[in-house]
Amino acid sequence: MEPKTRESTTPIPLIEECKVRASLLCKDLRGADPQRAAAALRRMSRLEPPGPGPSAFQHKHALAVVAGEIGYPSWTELTDDSSARPEITKVAVDTWASRLCPRSAGGFLNHWFVAYAEAQELRARQGGYLLPYRAQFFVCQAGFIAALGLLPEHSDWQAIDWDWVRPRDLPAWRRLNVLVH
């Protein structure tokens, strides 16, 4: 068993990040900039079922939108899922940024997304590997995975559904994580 430190066991502040994004969404919605307000209104229109009119949107509605943008059906499911993933730590996210997207891999054309759901949709349609980079997501091909020093055909990729962010099989994800240099 590994020794645990406070830093390595503190869950990534995903929930806090989402709260900030929701606050910014509300601020944009009510702000003076008409372009930001229109963009925020388009984002809020993704609520299922449709939310109240723009003047009645609350922070809870923005939380639901932000959760949906990163691939969760609801705010509750996001908070439940995050608390169940102790291995996703701030240290891990910073490490993934440098390990999963090193400068040496800059020659690849990857599809980049702010919203997890959009990245997941593209990966499902066109194949590839869904990876995180800080607060963004990207879908890459086998050549990029090979450049990371991983075997693109490794069976654990299929086990995690080629999705590093929300792996279907956590033990398989842990095995792959150990292999990333």
Secondary structure, 3 states (H helix, E strand, C coil): CCCCCHHHHCECCHHHHHHHHHHHHHHHHHCCCHHHHHHHHHHHCCCCCCCCCHHHCCHHHHHHHHHHHCCCCCHHHHHHHHHCCCCCEHHHHHHHHHHHCCHHHCCCCCEEECCHHHHHHHHHHHCCEEEEECCEEEEECHHHHHHCCCCCCCHHHHHCCCECCCCCCHHHHHHHHHHCC
